[in-house]
């Protein structure tokens, strides 16, 4: 059963609600550590499908993963084999090479 934050607050016992309020008033150190632990657990779960070919990864050995970090965002892509990972990386490289030229052409169009 999945709960929204509002549903969670509505469902918890009175004593836990007061503990949560106290923790939030003190800088929510306990809540932060709970959330951090849950995120680590979720990130360590194996992904179910290859990001390139969509092949199932649950029962495969020797899968590969790449973790992307950008400021506060973290994303993980998993692959069934090296060739899928290389294909993915080559597409990223091509996209990075095209970005400056797209920006330049958009600037030229707006100046006309």
Protein Blocks (a to p, Z undefined) as FASTA:
>chain_A
ZZdfklmmmmpcfklmmmmmmmmmnopmmmmmmmmmmmmmmmmpccfbdfklopafklpg
hiacddddehjbccddddfbfklmmmmmmmmmmmmmmmmmmmmmmmmmmmZZ
